[in-house]
Amino acid sequence: MATFTFADGYGNSRIVKFDRNGNFIRAWGHYGSGAGEFSLPHSVVVDKAGRVYVGDRENARIQIFDSDGHFLTQWTGIGYPYGLQITPDQHVWMVDGGFDRIVELDPHGKILGAIGSPGHAPGQLAWGHFLAFGADRKMFVADVLNWRFQVFAPAAPTGKLAEYVPTERKFWGFKQSEGYDYRSPGWPTK
């Protein structure tokens, strides 16, 4: 049976699953930082084994669940998952909107590589949000504060490490609204 799984993050902090006719099947999660809790679940993908990967954006982790919403594990220390995609080799690609880069992870959560850095030049990101892959393996990345999509073509590994090492969460041109308290590690303060 075909199902659709959504991140209902702005306000509800939950994951919702529907059947192919749009009938509600189940929901799980609520606001928090424990296992199965979310602080802005922003992206969700399902691997070929049916595991559900949730980009728990403001908790800076990816949580993994079985198809019924039971918590399996989490990956931390990887950045801020704004957007996720899984490729046919079951690698997880993540737009790290907090550190303005794109990260490739193996099926166990190990970082295999990263591209991008904060900025406004081609190849740089300012609050990258989502990504998708075309049939030709080109990667399309929504680069929100640069008002553009960027397209990255596959290239052979160079064996070189990226020069950019993230140390501080950046929000290019972002200012938190007065009176808005978003409980998040690394969120800019007044």
Secondary structure, DSSP 8 states (H G I E B T S, - for coil): --EEEEEE-TTT-EEEEEETTS-EEEEE--BSSSTT-BS-EEEEEE-TT--EEEEEGGGTEEEEE-TTS-EEEEEESS--EEEEEE-TT--EEEEETTTTEEEEE-TTS-EEEEE--BSSSTT-BSSEEEEEE-TT--EEEEEGGGTEEEEE------S---S----S---TT----TT-----TT----
